[in-house]
């Protein structure tokens, strides 16, 4: 019997909005909704689409051909598999890598 009462106490109570809270929500929604739509359209969608394209061979014309992780890893790590390859140290002591991450 004790275990059944303890289980009932763990359950979360249902939250119901009052009429006043629904009215406030209806008033706030038109001001918040443009931001939410803009976030999805201009931030979240481009991030997801660029992640999708990073696993494709796509020149901007025609169909995208899936190539998987291999093409991106070769562009970043190089043929030898070493990250950014070996670099050269200039006169100021700064390491100058041979290839850049963002450029292909």
Protein Blocks (a to p, Z undefined) as FASTA:
>chain_A
ZZmmmmmmmpccdddddfklmmmmmmmmmmmmmmmmmmmmmmmmmmmmmmmmmmpccehi
ajdddebjmlmmmmmnomnopahiaadddfkopacdfbdfkbZZ
